[in-house]
């Protein structure tokens, strides 16, 4: 099974992970350090819609229901709420870096 295509299609690996590994946290039960370490990278997925790549993820809650539940559960955690970066701010930062005029204060 390949991550980008092959016999199962482009989402086959993600569907495998979604169906077999994600409960209320990646490892099941309460959130672990793995959940917290993954979060900043997953949080950036929300910027795809702003950048015009909303078709990249599509409706992930339908394609990957457990992943959608995990996202919702993570958003309820106090540590995630305290450090959450708005997708608009992430997009502004990335755009400023690409323009070689990095802005850090949003």
C-alpha positions in Angstrom: 0.0 0.0 0.0 1.6 3.3 -1.0 1.0 6.7 0.4 0.5 8.4 -2.9 -1.5 6.2 -5.2 -0.7 2.6 -6.1 -3.3 -0.1 -5.7 -5.4 1.6 -3.0 -5.6 5.1 -4.5 -4.3 8.4 -3.1 -6.1 8.1 0.3 -5.6 4.4 1.0 -2.8 4.9 3.6 -4.7 7.7 5.3 -7.9 5.6 5.4 -5.9 2.7 6.8 -4.6 4.9 9.6 -8.0 6.4 10.2 -9.8 3.1 10.5 -7.2 1.4 12.6 -5.4 3.8 14.9 -7.4 6.9 15.8 -9.7 6.9 18.9 -10.0 9.9 21.2 -6.2 10.3 20.8 -3.8 8.7 18.4 -2.9 6.0 20.8 -6.4 5.8 22.3 -7.7 7.1 25.6 -6.4 10.4 26.8 -4.1 12.6 24.7 -0.5 11.6 24.7 2.7 13.5 23.7 2.3 12.1 20.2 -1.0 14.0 19.9 0.6 17.2 21.1 3.6 16.8 18.9 1.5 16.2 15.8 -0.9 19.0 16.5 1.1 22.0 15.2 1.5 20.3 11.9 -2.1 19.2 11.6 -3.2 22.7 12.6 -1.7 24.0 9.4 -4.1 21.9 7.3 -6.8 24.5 8.0 -4.8 27.0 5.9 -5.3 25.0 2.8 -8.8 26.4 2.5 -7.6 30.0 2.8 -4.8 29.4 0.2 -7.3 28.0 -2.3 -6.5 24.3 -1.9 -9.8 23.3 -0.3 -10.2 20.5 -2.8 -7.0 18.9 -1.5 -8.7 17.8 1.7 -12.2 17.9 0.6 -14.7 17.0 3.3 -12.2 15.2 5.6 -15.0 14.5 8.1 -16.7 12.3 5.6 -13.5 10.7 4.2 -11.8 10.2 7.6 -14.5 10.4 10.3 -12.2 9.3 13.1 -9.6 11.9 12.1 -12.4 14.6 12.2 -13.4 13.4 15.7 -9.7 13.6 16.8 -9.5 17.2 15.4 -12.6 18.2 17.3 -11.3 16.5 20.5 -7.9 18.2 20.2 -9.6 21.6 19.8 -11.3 21.1 23.2 -8.0 20.6 25.1 -6.9 23.6 27.2 -3.3 23.3 26.0 -4.4 23.4 22.3 -6.8 26.3 23.0 -4.0 28.3 24.7 -1.6 27.9 21.8 -4.0 27.8 18.8 -2.9 29.9 15.9 -5.7 31.2 13.6 -5.4 29.8 10.0 -5.5 33.4 8.7 -2.4 34.3 10.8 -0.5 31.2 9.6 -1.4 32.0 6.0 -0.2 35.6 6.4 3.1 34.4 7.9 3.7 31.9 5.2 2.9 34.4 2.5 5.3 37.0 4.0 8.1 34.4 4.2 7.5 33.5 0.5 7.7 37.2 -0.4 11.1 37.4 1.5 9.6 39.9 4.0 8.9 37.7 7.0 6.4 39.1 9.5 6.3 37.4 12.9 3.8 39.6 14.8 0.1 38.9 14.2 
